[in-house]
Amino acid sequence: MHLYILPSQTFLSCQICGGLRFGRREVKMTTTGMTFFDLDWMNKSAEGAICVRCGFVHTFMGNAHQWVAPDQVDPADLPDDPLAERPAQ
């Protein structure tokens, strides 16, 4: 999946490798106090966008992002991928 960032109106590229595709999963935002009292389950959750190339997890809270299926994205709208294969010259 691609991740569209609403405030900047751009697609996310990985901060580490520049990848453009991400998996998603819930990420618990643990706090020391809740852990001390064994109440980790009460911590808030965020949404993790996991780069499928390098595994770096980008964390988002709130609703300022939108998941978009790759077949719904015009490749011209995506940022440049620094590790994408380039045609031989």
Beta strands, then each sheet from edge to edge (+ up, - down):
strand 1: 2-5
strand 2: 10-11
strand 3: 22-28
strand 4: 45-51
strand 5: 57-60
strand 6: 65-68
sheet 1: 2+ 1- 6+
sheet 2: 3+ 4- 5+
end
